[in-house]
Amino acid sequence: MLTPLSHLQKGQTAIIRRIEASDALVQLMEMGFLDGHTIMVDHIAPMGDPMAINVAGYVLSIRKAEAATIWVELVPSQEPV
């Protein structure tokens, strides 16, 4: 099931499946938000905006409005048994 990146919580990992057309589309892709890439939510600001996302080995800060255009598939957590 796909969900917008803006709905993820700190520590959740996901795979990018689709990016909607927007004014920031090219900029997001240049920063490393590409279909099939694995990302992780590193931090969320106290008021919920912006979000710090670990992508392609570095951490980027994006606004929730931009994150809402990135659709992801959650990766199940792999907690030790």
Helices and strands as residue ranges (DSSP letters): E 2-4, G 5-7, E 13-19, H 25-31, E 38-44, E 51-55, E 58-62, H 64-67, E 70-74
